[in-house]
Amino acid sequence: MAEKGPPLKKLVALKRQRAEQNLLSIQQELTALMTELKRLETDLAALNGEAGGIETHILAYEHGFAQRQTWAIQACRAKIAEKESEYAAAREALKRAFDSEERLRREDKRP
């Protein structure tokens, strides 16, 4: 049987580390997208307020601000859905890497 010494352990550890970094990166991108979505929704909700008066509403309507804001929100939600699926896949990859490390530890403990 092939030797399962340090090179295999090192490869599995590197795979786990890469999976952790990938998961963290996707998590940060997802957080940024959620923040952007919140900002876009707040900007759109501000149009419904009384702060700017009727002139603000008329100008926003004439120049298509509300429609562009709605499209931007829809696009952001689509990106979030895509990132959430990437996040789930990255989480599964990390679980598999942890499982591989655990199996190697169990095999080392066998006589």
Protein Blocks (a to p, Z undefined) as FASTA:
>chain_A
ZZfbfklmmmmmmmmmmmmmmmmmmmmmmmmmmmmmmmmmmmmmmmmpmknommlmmmmm
mnommmmmmmmmmmmmmmmmmmmmmmmmmmmmmmmmmmmmmmmmmmmmpZZ
